[in-house]
Amino acid sequence: MYDSFSADYDRFVNWPSRLSVELPFIQQQLQAIRLPGGFAPRVLDAACGTGMHAIALARLGFTVAGADLSEGMIEKARANAQAQEVDVRFEAVGFGGLAEAFGRDTFDAVFCLGNSLPHLLTAADLSAALTDFAACLSPGGLLLVQNRNFDAVLARQERWMEPQAHREGDQEWLFLRFYNYRPDGLLSFNIIRLHREAQAPWTQSVVETLLYPLRQVELSKALSDSGFGDLNWYGNMAGVSFDPQTSGNLVVSASV
């Protein structure tokens, strides 16, 4: 799915708006990491997409690396870093292969943002990913995870998400997202892409992937079983308190 979507991902996400909200919270989390000599924490964005979080942190002076399973996303991330003249190492590596690719105890913080963990469809895969995150972290390191709040999604049987729109000159894009609920408990996550130039007819395409709707209690147990502690829960990437009934996101920070 994400290789074919990588060319449009930075049109789909309003990065200036998103980063203006999320970076203060991310910096607050990183500032809580105390390193000898006052060095800045080393950060791995473990599902970096087109690299915009990693690039923003590099511009703030952090040593950052990014990984994503999608080759298309990594190609776009490298192009974005080059365009912004920042040095970020990007590798096409999925969950479970990060410590091997980057080294054990290499980072002081690992981020897994953008509802990435729910792409792991089994408890065994989730455990392997969290164990891999822990292996990447130095003692006392921070893990920050951002998922959708599937406790609320499932309780309300939500299907449709807010549309996203983008314009470049006389070109327009519309992105519509929805879930289909499957009998096996997984969700089919679909993105409809509509595009037109000037007054030409709209063209359309659909991409689909499967998600496991990971609830708070499941994530909490998996983190504890993988050696993480000091769990702090938030309802979004601005740091508001988590409410399982109303929060849009399930965000957790944990230490190893």
Rosetta silent file (secondary structure, phi, psi, omega in degrees, C-alpha in Angstrom):
SEQUENCE: MYDSFSADYDRFVNWPSRLSVELPFIQQQLQAIRLPGGFAPRVLDAACGTGMHAIALARLGFTVAGADLSEGMIEKARANAQAQEVDVRFEAVGFGGLAEAFGRDTFDAVFCLGNSLPHLLTAADLSAALTDFAACLSPGGLLLVQNRNFDAVLARQERWMEPQAHREGDQEWLFLRFYNYRPDGLLSFNIIRLHREAQAPWTQSVVETLLYPLRQVELSKALSDSGFGDLNWYGNMAGVSFDPQTSGNLVVSASV
SCORE:     score description
SCORE:     0.000 S_00000001
   1 L     0.000  -48.648 -167.132    0.000    0.000    0.000 S_00000001
   2 H   -78.324  -23.883  172.530    2.542    2.581    1.163 S_00000001
   3 H   -60.454  -46.008 -178.159    4.937    2.316   -1.765 S_00000001
   4 H   -72.017  -22.814 -177.299    2.126    3.399   -4.095 S_00000001
   5 H   -93.245   -9.552 -172.263    0.962    6.091   -1.650 S_00000001
   6 H   -61.839  -34.997 -178.634    4.405    7.577   -0.930 S_00000001
   7 H   -65.982  -26.355 -177.503    4.233   10.142   -3.767 S_00000001
   8 H  -102.519   -4.993 -170.158    1.019   11.600   -2.299 S_00000001
   9 H   -62.127  -38.984 -179.411    1.731   11.250    1.407 S_00000001
  10 H   -76.652   -9.603  168.460    3.075   14.785    1.856 S_00000001
  11 H   -86.106  -32.802 -178.916   -0.062   16.097    0.128 S_00000001
  12 H   -70.012  -37.283 -178.659   -2.237   13.992    2.416 S_00000001
  13 L  -100.442  131.168  172.989   -0.616   15.317    5.619 S_00000001
  14 L   -85.280   88.748 -171.925   -0.591   19.031    6.433 S_00000001
  15 H   -65.813  -43.181  178.808    2.908   18.962    7.858 S_00000001
  16 H   -56.408  -42.126  179.821    3.258   22.609    8.955 S_00000001
  17 H   -68.435  -45.450 -177.301    0.069   22.332   11.000 S_00000001
  18 H   -64.063  -47.279 -177.227    0.879   18.892   12.398 S_00000001
  19 H   -67.196  -32.163  179.022    4.453   19.688   13.387 S_00000001
  20 H   -63.345  -30.392  177.887    3.461   22.976   15.017 S_00000001
  21 H   -82.788  -43.041 -167.883    1.259   20.966   17.403 S_00000001
  22 H   -86.949  -32.321 -174.751    3.447   17.905   17.917 S_00000001
  23 H   -61.923  -40.602  177.862    7.015   19.218   18.096 S_00000001
  24 H   -59.025  -40.784  178.757    6.625   21.028   21.458 S_00000001
  25 H   -66.600  -43.551  179.174    5.338   17.814   23.058 S_00000001
  26 H   -61.855  -44.724  178.330    8.084   15.731   21.412 S_00000001
  27 H   -62.218  -37.762  177.509   10.762   18.169   22.577 S_00000001
  28 H   -61.652  -42.055  178.064    9.329   18.053   26.098 S_00000001
  29 H   -63.545  -42.790 -178.499    9.618   14.267   26.076 S_00000001
  30 H   -70.011  -34.163 -179.576   13.208   14.425   24.837 S_00000001
  31 H   -67.188  -19.963  178.148   14.225   17.085   27.345 S_00000001
  32 L   -76.100  -12.373  178.303   13.275   14.690   30.147 S_00000001
  33 L   -85.124  116.451 -178.050   16.125   12.382   29.047 S_00000001
  34 L  -100.213  117.712 -178.952   19.210   13.325   31.060 S_00000001
  35 L  -114.197  147.793  177.730   22.490   12.304   29.441 S_00000001
  36 H   -58.066  138.277  178.606   26.040   12.702   30.795 S_00000001
  37 H    78.592    2.275  178.986   27.697   15.851   29.539 S_00000001
  38 H    72.069   20.281  179.651   24.391   17.371   28.506 S_00000001
  39 L   -67.181  149.612  176.859   24.424   15.687   25.100 S_00000001
  40 L   -73.679  143.511  179.104   21.209   15.736   23.061 S_00000001
  41 L   -61.250  145.511  172.666   19.368   12.397   22.864 S_00000001
  42 E   -88.622  132.919 -168.470   19.898   10.209   19.797 S_00000001
  43 E  -123.759  136.118  170.566   16.516    9.480   18.191 S_00000001
  44 E  -115.419  122.284  169.962   15.182    6.724   15.930 S_00000001
  45 E   -92.374  105.285 -167.575   11.871    7.273   14.128 S_00000001
  46 L   -81.161   -9.154  174.973   10.924    3.623   13.658 S_00000001
  47 L  -143.509   69.403 -161.653    8.064    4.199   11.183 S_00000001
  48 L   -79.296  -13.913 -177.194    9.246    7.429    9.629 S_00000001
  49 L    57.544 -128.415 -179.407    7.162    7.561    6.437 S_00000001
  50 L   -85.614   10.939  167.267    8.438   10.474    4.366 S_00000001
  51 L    84.398   10.905 -169.845   10.734   11.519    7.200 S_00000001
  52 H   -71.088  -35.550  174.126    9.197   14.798    8.248 S_00000001
  53 H   -64.276  -46.295 -178.571    9.366   14.238   12.030 S_00000001
  54 H   -61.649  -43.022  179.890   12.982   13.085   11.744 S_00000001
  55 H   -64.157  -43.087  179.251   13.927   16.029    9.536 S_00000001
  56 H   -61.435  -40.797  179.039   12.270   18.522   11.893 S_00000001
  57 H   -69.631  -37.151  176.978   14.197   17.091   14.852 S_00000001
  58 H   -62.572  -38.000  178.727   17.460   17.136   12.899 S_00000001
  59 H   -66.404  -22.755  177.351   16.871   20.818   12.156 S_00000001
  60 L   -88.319    0.030  174.949   16.582   21.349   15.922 S_00000001
  61 L   103.880    2.174  178.842   20.009   19.806   16.455 S_00000001
  62 L   -81.982  149.823  169.681   19.176   16.207   17.363 S_00000001
  63 E   -84.205  117.123 -168.774   21.030   13.228   15.899 S_00000001
  64 E  -131.154  144.258  169.352   18.219   11.356   14.151 S_00000001
  65 E  -129.041  157.022  179.273   17.739    8.235   12.048 S_00000001
  66 E  -134.982  146.271  178.266   14.589    6.997   10.355 S_00000001
  67 E  -136.774  146.690  175.005   13.337    3.591    9.267 S_00000001
  68 L  -156.150  144.635  179.278   10.324    2.419    7.322 S_00000001
  69 L   -68.298  -25.849 -175.930    9.391   -0.877    5.693 S_00000001
  70 L   -82.908  119.215  175.256    8.301    0.940    2.527 S_00000001
  71 H   -61.260  -38.951 -179.914   11.092    1.567    0.015 S_00000001
  72 H   -62.391  -41.739  177.730    8.932    4.274   -1.581 S_00000001
  73 H   -64.423  -41.324 -179.369    8.573    6.141    1.702 S_00000001
  74 H   -66.572  -40.116  175.949   12.314    5.952    2.359 S_00000001
  75 H   -59.259  -42.665  178.797   13.120    7.281   -1.123 S_00000001
  76 H   -67.451  -39.196  178.942   10.793   10.211   -0.458 S_00000001
  77 H   -61.830  -43.665  178.943   12.298   10.748    3.017 S_00000001
  78 H   -63.587  -40.874  177.866   15.811   10.934    1.567 S_00000001
  79 H   -64.560  -40.203  178.131   14.639   13.413   -1.066 S_00000001
  80 H   -63.892  -41.553  179.292   12.936   15.537    1.618 S_00000001
  81 H   -64.853  -41.102  178.495   16.104   15.560    3.743 S_00000001
  82 H   -63.821  -42.098 -179.150   18.218   16.570    0.764 S_00000001
  83 H   -63.973  -33.964  179.879   15.789   19.350   -0.142 S_00000001
  84 L   -94.137    2.880  173.895   15.950   20.704    3.422 S_00000001
  85 L    58.025   48.146  175.070   19.746   20.210    3.610 S_00000001
  86 L  -124.014  155.049 -176.947   19.752   18.102    6.752 S_00000001
  87 L  -102.590  103.544  176.193   21.694   14.940    7.547 S_00000001
  88 L  -132.130  131.274  175.273   19.415   12.055    8.525 S_00000001
  89 E   -82.679  120.102  177.334   20.168    8.385    7.971 S_00000001
  90 E  -116.200  133.292  179.405   17.128    6.667    6.446 S_00000001
  91 E  -132.732  141.636  176.677   16.928    2.889    5.977 S_00000001
  92 L   -83.450   86.425 -176.815   14.208    0.644    4.530 S_00000001
  93 L  -137.246  135.743  178.790   13.848   -1.600    7.581 S_00000001
  94 L   -95.531  174.348  175.724   10.714   -2.911    9.241 S_00000001
  95 L   -56.876  137.157 -178.273    9.869   -3.678   12.850 S_00000001
  96 L   100.568  -20.417  179.757   11.974   -6.571   14.099 S_00000001
  97 L  -114.121    8.772 -172.614   15.049   -5.629   12.053 S_00000001
  98 H   -72.272  -46.006 -178.643   15.924   -2.282   13.616 S_00000001
  99 H   -63.706  -36.566  177.673   18.530   -3.381   16.171 S_00000001
 100 H   -66.827  -39.504 -176.574   20.304   -5.425   13.527 S_00000001
 101 H   -75.271  -40.573 -172.466   20.319   -2.516   11.075 S_00000001
 102 H  -106.444  -18.471 -178.240   21.259    0.293   13.459 S_00000001
 103 L   104.938  148.503  178.181   22.916   -1.501   16.381 S_00000001
 104 L   -76.436  148.815  177.241   21.891   -2.371   19.920 S_00000001
 105 L    56.402   32.009 -173.438   21.804    0.355   22.584 S_00000001
 106 L   -89.038  -25.578 -171.105   22.274    2.951   19.829 S_00000001
 107 E  -122.196  153.798  175.122   19.453    5.380   20.644 S_00000001
 108 E   -96.421  -14.420  177.604   18.144    7.269   23.653 S_00000001
 109 E  -149.633  139.142  172.675   14.623    7.532   22.204 S_00000001
 110 E  -122.610  128.462  176.073   12.581    5.499   19.734 S_00000001
 111 E  -107.863  141.753  172.568    9.420    6.932   18.198 S_00000001
 112 E  -136.343   90.692 -170.055    6.662    4.904   16.558 S_00000001
 113 L  -109.295  174.726  172.086    4.123    7.464   15.366 S_00000001
 114 L    72.920   31.996  176.980    1.269    7.728   12.876 S_00000001
 115 L    58.622   43.158 -175.789   -0.777    4.668   13.938 S_00000001
 116 L   -85.924  -40.072 -178.574    2.001    2.333   12.785 S_00000001
 117 H   -56.480  -36.188  179.795    1.904   -0.427   15.423 S_00000001
 118 H   -63.569   -7.598  173.194   -1.638   -1.539   14.435 S_00000001
 119 H   -72.647  -12.751  174.275   -0.178   -2.748   11.124 S_00000001
 120 L   -84.741  119.816 -166.376    1.143   -5.687   13.180 S_00000001
 121 L   -94.782   -7.220 -179.812   -1.685   -8.197   13.018 S_00000001
 122 L  -130.449  158.074  177.045   -0.695  -10.719   15.712 S_00000001
 123 H   -62.687  -34.792  179.207    0.370  -10.564   19.339 S_00000001
 124 H   -65.201  -41.157  178.574    3.612  -12.331   18.396 S_00000001
 125 H   -66.419  -40.074  177.591    4.474   -9.654   15.829 S_00000001
 126 H   -62.404  -44.801  179.286    3.715   -6.884   18.324 S_00000001
 127 H   -61.101  -42.460  179.913    5.930   -8.527   20.941 S_00000001
 128 H   -63.698  -39.676  179.688    8.776   -8.907   18.444 S_00000001
 129 H   -65.975  -45.769 -178.790    8.525   -5.236   17.459 S_00000001
 130 H   -66.228  -37.208  175.994    8.535   -3.977   21.059 S_00000001
 131 H   -63.331  -38.428  177.135   11.464   -6.253   21.919 S_00000001
 132 H   -65.071  -43.604  176.261   13.296   -4.809   18.918 S_00000001
 133 H   -57.104  -47.333 -178.572   12.559   -1.253   20.096 S_00000001
 134 H   -60.907  -38.174  179.864   13.935   -2.116   23.550 S_00000001
 135 H   -66.063  -30.671  178.969   17.096   -3.572   22.000 S_00000001
 136 H   -72.766  -22.381 -170.959   17.700   -0.309   20.117 S_00000001
 137 E   -90.642  141.922  169.521   17.495    1.763   23.295 S_00000001
 138 E   -72.696  159.700  179.982   20.236    2.536   25.751 S_00000001
 139 E   -53.687  132.177 -177.679   19.373    1.862   29.433 S_00000001
 140 E    82.883    5.028 -177.113   16.692    4.285   30.590 S_00000001
 141 E   -67.991  162.237 -173.536   15.762    5.133   27.008 S_00000001
 142 E  -105.307  136.284  167.723   12.364    6.458   25.954 S_00000001
 143 E  -113.736  131.709  177.096    9.750    4.887   23.690 S_00000001
 144 E  -124.782  121.471 -177.302    6.964    7.122   22.345 S_00000001
 145 E  -119.769  136.282  174.496    4.028    5.482   20.530 S_00000001
 146 E  -126.032  116.034  174.047    1.098    7.202   18.822 S_00000001
 147 E  -121.399  168.063  164.492   -1.896    5.102   17.718 S_00000001
 148 E   -69.153  152.546  176.487   -5.531    5.838   17.040 S_00000001
 149 L   -82.039   89.087 -176.568   -7.698    5.336   20.099 S_00000001
 150 H   -74.818  -14.902  170.968   -9.290    2.076   19.009 S_00000001
 151 H   -58.285  -45.352 -179.993  -11.164    1.769   22.314 S_00000001
 152 H   -74.866  -39.948 -179.672  -13.355    4.652   21.096 S_00000001
 153 H   -58.655  -46.871 -177.743  -13.359    3.559   17.432 S_00000001
 154 H   -71.007  -38.435 -179.207  -14.655    0.087   18.297 S_00000001
 155 H   -61.657  -36.284 -178.187  -17.138    1.316   20.894 S_00000001
 156 H   -99.606   -1.290 -176.753  -18.763    3.609   18.317 S_00000001
 157 L    51.800   45.687 -179.724  -18.097    1.375   15.312 S_00000001
 158 L   -66.114  140.784  176.965  -16.575    4.367   13.545 S_00000001
 159 L  -118.603  -45.937 -171.415  -15.939    3.955    9.831 S_00000001
 160 E  -101.503  141.442  174.782  -15.167    7.319    8.242 S_00000001
 161 L  -109.557  167.416 -176.708  -12.412    9.768    9.127 S_00000001
 162 L   -61.813  132.757  177.329  -12.155   13.456    8.312 S_00000001
 163 L   -64.895  153.803  175.075  -11.405   14.109    4.615 S_00000001
 164 E  -120.122  140.057 -179.366   -8.104   15.726    3.678 S_00000001
 165 E  -128.844  150.917 -179.839   -7.708   18.183    0.779 S_00000001
 166 E  -149.334  145.190  178.388   -4.678   19.634   -0.987 S_00000001
 167 E  -135.043  137.206  171.453   -4.127   22.089   -3.834 S_00000001
 168 E  -133.271  107.735 -177.304   -1.064   22.893   -5.943 S_00000001
 169 L    60.427 -123.850  179.346   -1.724   25.520   -8.607 S_00000001
 170 L   -96.693   15.561  177.266   -4.649   24.261  -10.681 S_00000001
 171 E  -103.870  143.522  179.631   -4.365   20.701   -9.328 S_00000001
 172 E  -129.538  144.787  172.805   -6.552   19.350   -6.516 S_00000001
 173 E  -129.013  141.026  170.621   -6.390   16.234   -4.380 S_00000001
 174 E  -126.900  137.585 -179.733   -9.003   14.794   -2.020 S_00000001
 175 E  -125.355  122.350  179.781   -8.291   11.903    0.348 S_00000001
 176 E  -117.021  131.670 -176.736  -11.115    9.910    1.974 S_00000001
 177 E  -122.052  138.969  177.459  -10.387    7.267    4.621 S_00000001
 178 E  -154.184  158.118  176.171  -12.663    4.569    6.002 S_00000001
 179 E  -105.192  144.589  161.570  -12.644    1.229    7.809 S_00000001
 180 E  -111.154  132.796 -178.919  -14.412   -1.988    6.921 S_00000001
 181 E   -89.010  124.827 -176.354  -14.976   -4.290    9.890 S_00000001
 182 L   -99.882  152.889  179.414  -13.982   -7.902    9.193 S_00000001
 183 L   -61.847  -25.260 -178.474  -15.341  -11.047   10.887 S_00000001
 184 L   -83.348    3.675  178.277  -11.832  -11.959   12.085 S_00000001
 185 L    92.103   -9.513  176.283  -11.595   -8.770   14.157 S_00000001
 186 L   -82.779  162.516  175.123   -9.202   -6.972   11.836 S_00000001
 187 E  -110.794  136.713  168.857   -9.985   -3.701   10.111 S_00000001
 188 E   -90.297  113.710 -177.930   -9.633   -3.077    6.403 S_00000001
 189 E   -99.143  121.962 -173.898   -8.212    0.449    6.163 S_00000001
 190 E  -121.169  140.640  173.120   -8.937    2.145    2.843 S_00000001
 191 E  -124.206  119.018  174.419   -7.786    5.441    1.339 S_00000001
 192 E   -93.581  127.320  178.836   -9.617    6.827   -1.694 S_00000001
 193 E  -110.730  120.747  175.517   -7.514    9.309   -3.694 S_00000001
 194 E  -111.791  134.902 -177.043   -9.308   11.773   -5.963 S_00000001
 195 E  -144.449  139.464  172.701   -7.254   14.012   -8.262 S_00000001
 196 E  -149.256  156.493  176.925   -7.989   16.479  -11.029 S_00000001
 197 E  -118.078  124.040 -176.704   -6.187   19.194  -12.963 S_00000001
 198 L    55.252 -126.885 -178.419   -8.092   22.426  -13.721 S_00000001
 199 L  -103.049   17.997  176.446  -11.585   21.417  -14.873 S_00000001
 200 L   -66.807  160.253  177.832  -10.604   17.958  -16.113 S_00000001
 201 L   -62.054  150.743  175.277  -12.595   14.990  -14.800 S_00000001
 202 L   -67.241  140.008  166.503  -11.633   13.573  -11.438 S_00000001
 203 E  -105.468  155.123 -176.756   -9.482   10.439  -11.433 S_00000001
 204 E  -141.576  151.385  174.897   -9.712    8.050   -8.528 S_00000001
 205 E  -150.785  159.895 -179.308   -7.803    5.197   -6.949 S_00000001
 206 E  -133.070  135.167  171.035   -8.064    3.156   -3.767 S_00000001
 207 E  -119.881  151.984 -174.202   -5.370    1.588   -1.586 S_00000001
 208 E  -141.521  144.784  170.347   -6.065   -0.842    1.243 S_00000001
 209 E  -147.119  166.097  179.637   -4.219   -2.431    4.131 S_00000001
 210 E  -100.706  145.142  177.202   -5.168   -4.435    7.226 S_00000001
 211 E  -130.221  148.092  167.958   -4.958   -3.168   10.793 S_00000001
 212 L   -99.833  120.667 -176.206   -5.332   -4.774   14.200 S_00000001
 213 L   -74.564   86.276 -171.731   -7.375   -2.371   16.399 S_00000001
 214 L   -74.763  118.963  179.860   -4.976   -2.319   19.345 S_00000001
 215 L   -87.972  164.191 -178.158   -6.647   -1.323   22.616 S_00000001
 216 H   -58.922  -45.665 -175.570   -5.000    0.358   25.573 S_00000001
 217 H   -63.755  -35.383  179.040   -5.104   -2.715   27.823 S_00000001
 218 H   -69.865  -43.446  179.325   -3.455   -4.847   25.119 S_00000001
 219 H   -66.072  -40.261  179.190   -0.711   -2.314   24.445 S_00000001
 220 H   -59.674  -45.865  179.945   -0.082   -1.833   28.153 S_00000001
 221 H   -65.547  -43.177 -178.709    0.412   -5.577   28.702 S_00000001
 222 H   -63.316  -39.712  177.266    2.608   -5.953   25.627 S_00000001
 223 H   -63.656  -46.788  179.742    4.835   -3.081   26.753 S_00000001
 224 H   -61.836  -42.857  179.879    5.191   -4.508   30.247 S_00000001
 225 H   -64.938  -24.074 -179.098    5.922   -7.987   28.892 S_00000001
 226 L   -94.223    6.580  173.964    8.667   -6.491   26.691 S_00000001
 227 L    97.108    8.391  179.410   10.435   -4.835   29.611 S_00000001
 228 L   -91.015  145.450  176.852    9.002   -1.324   29.429 S_00000001
 229 E  -138.659 -172.602  179.745    7.866    0.554   32.513 S_00000001
 230 E    52.179   53.634 -176.984    6.843    4.023   33.700 S_00000001
 231 E   -77.522  129.942  176.015    3.940    4.148   31.240 S_00000001
 232 E  -126.085  128.612 -171.232    2.324    7.564   30.742 S_00000001
 233 E  -109.603  138.966 -179.429   -0.812    7.857   28.610 S_00000001
 234 E  -134.045  158.166 -177.718   -1.978   10.843   26.546 S_00000001
 235 L   -95.076   -7.927  174.322   -4.953   11.557   24.303 S_00000001
 236 L  -165.442 -178.883 -177.636   -3.027   13.282   21.529 S_00000001
 237 L   -87.366   17.340  167.438    0.429   14.521   20.525 S_00000001
 238 L  -103.466   -5.008  174.154   -0.125   17.768   22.389 S_00000001
 239 L    92.063   16.011  177.073   -0.025   15.879   25.692 S_00000001
 240 L   -71.296  160.232 -178.899   -3.644   16.085   26.891 S_00000001
 241 E   -65.170  147.867 -179.453   -4.869   13.389   29.262 S_00000001
 242 L   -83.561  131.990  173.075   -6.109   10.147   27.748 S_00000001
 243 L  -125.442  114.794 -175.531   -9.832    9.361   27.874 S_00000001
 244 L   -61.353  -20.846 -178.155  -10.701    5.948   26.387 S_00000001
 245 L   -90.268  -26.417 -171.292  -14.175    7.152   25.404 S_00000001
 246 L  -125.188  -20.959 -175.433  -13.356   10.478   23.759 S_00000001
 247 L   -66.094  142.223  176.862   -9.660   10.785   22.891 S_00000001
 248 L   -78.982  -32.036 -178.420   -8.757   10.656   19.221 S_00000001
 249 E  -117.718  158.878  166.597   -5.316    9.180   19.847 S_00000001
 250 E  -117.877  105.953 -178.265   -3.739    6.687   22.209 S_00000001
 251 E  -115.650  134.423  179.202   -0.248    8.012   22.950 S_00000001
 252 E  -137.360  137.270  168.189    2.092    6.375   25.437 S_00000001
 253 E  -108.413  143.305 -178.354    5.601    7.114   26.650 S_00000001
 254 E  -149.163  158.513  179.182    7.553    4.333   28.336 S_00000001
 255 E  -123.664  157.001 -177.846   11.088    3.656   29.479 S_00000001
 256 L  -121.488    0.000    0.000   13.252    0.561   29.337 S_00000001
